[in-house]
Amino acid sequence: MSRTIEAPFQATTQTVEDAWIDYNGHMNVAYYVLLFDRGIDEAFEALGLGPDYRRAHDASFFAVEMHVRYLRELKAGAKVAATWQLLSADDKRVRSYMELRDADEGFVAATSEHLHLHVDMTARRAAAFPPDIRAKIDATFEAHRKLPWPESAGAAITLDKR
C-alpha cells in the first residue's frame, strides 16, 4: 500500500466499538493506544515500512517510548480520526506526535508522542534505515517541519510541589 504522507498524515477514520467501553461509560485507555497504533501502522506503511518491508528486509519498528494524554471522553459509536506528524528522525529512530480527534465534533480526545526504533529482526538490534527509506523520511520531515510544533511535545508528567 502506498499513500501520500500528508502534513499531517491522516489515518483512516475508525469507530469506537461497544466492547471498548469500560465501567465508567467511556472508551478504555487501552483502546486509545490501539487507535494510535493503527494510525502509526498506516503512516509507516505510507513510508514504505509496512508488512511487505518487514518480509523483504527482515527489519521492522519497535515502539520504545510513548506519552499519551487523555483529554476528552469518547463514547461507543464515535467516529475518530488520528493524525500523525513526524517531529524528528535520525539514522535509526523516528519521533512523532499524534492527535485523536472526534471526526464529527472535531475536538481532540487524546494526544500521543512516540519514539520508534528501526530494528534488524535477525540481530534484534537497532539498525540504520536503508537509503531509499531514509530519503522518504527526510522528505516527510521537510513537509512536516512546516507544521506548528505541538504544544505538549516533550512534556513530562508533573505534580506541582506546593
Disulfide bonds with the S-S distance in Angstrom:
none
